[in-house]
Amino acid sequence: MPKYIFYPGCSIERSARPYLDSTLAIRDALGIELEEVHDWNCCGATEYASLHLLASHALVGRNLALAAQQANGSRTLVAGCSACYLNLAKTDYYMRQSTGLADKINTALAAGGLQYKPGAVQVRHLLDILINDVGLELIRSKVTRPLTGLRIAAYYGCQVPRPDYDHRFNNHEYPTQLEQIMKALGATVIDFPLKTHCCGGHMTQISEATAYELIRRLVHAADQYRADLVVTLCPMCQLNLDVYQVEMNKHFRSDYHVPTVFFTQVMGLAFGVDPARLGFGKEFVSARNALARIGVEAPPAEVEQVAPPAAKRGRPEGLPMPRMPHPTE
């Protein structure tokens, strides 16, 4: 049984819980061993680096050091979250490229009794593991409920295929690994040219008009190609396209209804796993009609199909921004 060190990250354990639940379900079906990093901490998402670059690398470096310490014969650190994967890979890469930066990070880690040798672990995304280690042949052999007739838009988001420090994906702008898995499950994969476009990230909290336009482009494209589902591998992408789709519809006076779920949930469906165990029913834009196309009854919805409440803004001037030092300071 292949063994990997697994970094879950904050989103997968909370708002993106169906991603974790479905990952564990297909792990069992495929015979993969995922050992969680002990005492892991937040990767800092995308914002912390803009506030304090060295501290953000040290925060990530702690996870790398813990993973290396825990390795037990496995040098591969797997992440499912796109931001977590990017941060882990980026810090390891920059430490390999700059001994000066590596020394500074290790000085910070030493305060906690840790040290990390650049390259001690190999950072990889879950999709990479499934394609290149597990393989399409084994995935295809586990299909008991083919997704015949289900039209899927494969959406990577912007963080996984690029910058792709260690060349894990076959094309930065137009990767195809996710589509290969969906086809192995029996699904019909639609052409989706926006597959690596940004969903807006946290722009919903900064500029709603900008955020809704970015979300609208993606949902509109999937709708134009008559997708039953958008399938993604990023918690932030899933959050924006699912939770904020209703709010986006209000903004543009549109009426889109395009469910967005995680690729591991769809894999679990094809493997015959109970949809409730995979987290179906927790999405805001219901996937009930999509599941019905393959003869699967969706579990009762766990969330009311309404728009999320608007964020309370305690600061009328907007979110706090990092202060850049004056050249004379």
N, C-alpha and C positions, 0 to 999 in steps of 0.2 A: 504493500500500500504506500503510494507516494506521501511524503510528509512535508508539510510546509509550516513556517511560522506565520501566524495570521494577525495582522493589525486591523481591527474593526473600525476604529475612529468613532467620533461622537455621533454623527448623523445616523449611521447604521444602527446604533443601539437605541435611537429615539425616534425621530421623525421619519426615518427611512427603515423602520423595523421590518417591513416585508422583504427588504433586500437581504437582511441577515437571516431571517427565517427561511427564505427560499434558498439561500446559499447553503445553509446547513442541510436542507432537504436534498439538494442535488449532490452535496458532498457524500451523503450516505449512499445515494444511488450509484455514484461513480467510484466509490471506494477511495476517496481522498481524505487524508488526515490533516486537519487544520488545528494547530496548537496556538491559542491566543497568547499574544505578548503579555507577560505578567506586569502589572502596574503601569501600563501604557498611559500616556497623557495626550491631550489634544495636540493636533499638528499645527495649530495656529491658523488654519483655513487660508484664505488669500489676503487677508487684511494685515496681519501682524508684521509681515515683511516690510510694509510701507512705514511702519512705526519705528521698528528697531530691527535692522537686518541681522546683526550678529545674534541678538537674543532669539530671533525667530529660528535661525539655524540651530542654535543650541537646544531650543525646545524640541525640534525634530531630531537632532542628534541624540538626545536622550533615548528616544524610541529605537533608533538604530543600535545604540549601545546595548540596550536591554535585549533586543532581538539577537544580537551577536552573542551575548552572554548566555542566552537560552538555547542557542542553535541545536545542540544535541544531535549532530549529524546532518542537519539541514541548514544550508546557507541561503535559502530562498525566503524572502519576506514578502508576503502577499497582501495586497490591499484591494478592496473593492471600490471604495470611494475615490472618485477622480482627483479631488483636491488633496486627499491624503497621499495617494499614489504619487502625484506630482511633487509634493513637498518632500516626501521621503527620497524619491529619486533625485531631486534637485540638490538637496543637501549632500547626499552621498557623492554625487557627481562633482559638485563644487569643491568638496573636501579632497577628492582625488586630483582635481586640477590645481589646487592652491594649497601648498603646505602651510603657508602663513595663516590662511583661514582655518585649516584643520587644527593647527596649534591653538588658535584662539578658542575654537569650539571645545577642544579637549580641556583647555584651562577652565572653562565654565563647567564642563561635565565633572571635572575632578572635585568640585565642591560637593558633589553628590556621590563621590566614590566611583565614578564611571569613567570609561575611556572608550573611544571608538576608532578603530583602524579603518580608514576609507577602503571600501570594497569588501569589507568583511562579510557583508550580506549582499545578496543580489535582490534588488527591489523589482517586483513584477506585479502587474495588474492581474486580477482574477481572469479577465477575458484571455489574456496571454497564456495563462496556465491551461485553461480549458482547450484552447486551440492547439498549442504547441506541445503540451505534455500529455493531457488526456487524449486529445485527438478526435477528429470527426467520426472516425469509424466506431469508437467506443460509444460516443454520444448517440450516434444513429442506432446502435444496438440496444440502447436502453429505452427507446421510444416505444411505448405501448398505446399511446393515444395520439396518433399523428395529427398535426395541426392543418390538415387539408382544408383549403378554402379560406384560411385566415390570412388576411392581407396585413402585412406588418411593415412599418417604417422603422428602419434601424437608425437610431440617433445616438451618436457618440458624445456630442458636446465638444468643447474646445480644448479641454485640458489633458485628455489621455493620449491622443495620437500625436500631439506636438507639445513641447519640443522633442519628445521621444529620445531622451538622452542615450539610451543603449540600444536603439534601433529594434524595437519590439514589434512595430506595426508596419505593414507593407506599403503604406502610403500615408503621408501626413495629412493631405487634404481630402483624400478619397479612400480611406481604408475599407476593407471588405470582410474582416474576420467575423464581425457580428452577423453580417448577412449569411456567411457560410454556416454558422451554427443554426440560424433560423431556418435555412433551407434543409439542413440535416434533420430538423424536427418535422419537416413536411409542410412548412408554411410557405405562402407566396410572398416574396419580398418585393416591395414596390421600389421604384426609382425614387430616391430622396436626396436631391442635390444639396440640401442644407444640413446634411448629416453631421458636419463638424462645425457648424455655426454656433455662436454663443447664445445662451438662453437669457443672458443678462445678469446672471449671478445674483448678487444682493442689490441690484439696481431698483428692485421694488421698494426698498427702504430709502432710496436716495432721490430717484426721479421716476415717478409712477408712469408718466407718459412714455418715457424712453423704454422702461421695462415692458410695458404692455405692447409696444410696437415690436420689440424683439420676440416676445412670446407669440404675438399674432402671426408673424412671418412663418414661424415653425409650424404652428397649428394649422394655418391656412394651407401651407404646402402639403401637409399630411392629408388634410381634408380634400384638396384638389385631386390627389392621387387615390382617393377612396380607401385610405388606410383604416382598418378596424382597430388597430392599436399602434401607438408609438412605443417602441421598446428601447429603453436606455440603460446605461451602466453608471449613471451619475446621480447621487442623491439630490444635488442642487437642481439639475435639469428636471428630474422627476417632480420636485417640489414646485418649480415655477410653472411647468406645463400642466400640472394637475391642480394644485391648490389655487393658482392665480388665473386659471382659465376662465372661471366664472366672472371674476373681477374684470378681466380683459374683455370679455363679451359685453359687460355693462359699459365699459369705456368706449368701445367701438360700435355699440348697438348691434352686435353680431350674435350669432346663435350656433357657435361651434360646439361640438360634443365629441372630442377625440380623447379617449382614455390613454393615459401614459403610465406604463408599469415597468418593472425591472426585468432585464433579460433572463435572470435566474428564475423569476416567477413563471415565465413562459416555458422555460426548460422543464421546470417541475410539472407543469401541466402535461407536457408531452410525455413525461416519465410516468404519468398516472397518479401523481400525488394529489391528495385532497386539496382543492383550491383554498379552503380556509387555512390550512397549514402553511400555505404559500403567501398568505397575507392579502388575498383578494377580498374585497369588501371594505378595505381600509382606504381605498382611493377616493378622492372627491368626485372625479368624473367617472361614473360607474363603468366598469368593464363587462357588465352583465350581458349586453347584446353581443359583444365579441366572443365571450365564452359560449353563448348559445349557438354560435356558428359551428362549433366543434362538438356540440351535444353535451356541454358541461353546464350544470346549474350553479350559478354564482351564489356564494354565501350571502346572508343578509348584510346590507350596508351598515358599516359601523360609524359613518359620519353623515351628518345631514347635508344634503346637496345644496348648500348655500355658499355665498361668497364669504371668504375669510374676513374677520373684522379688520377695519383699517387700523394701522399702527398708531398708537398714541404718541404724539410728538411732544416730548417734554421741553424740547429746545426750539423755540420759534425760528431761530436762525438756521436750523438744520442739524445734521449730525456733526459731532466734533471731528475736526480734521487735524492731522499731525502738523506740528509746528516745525518748519524748516529753520535751522539755525542761521543767523545772520553771518555773512562772511567775516565780520570782525569779532565774532564770538569764539 
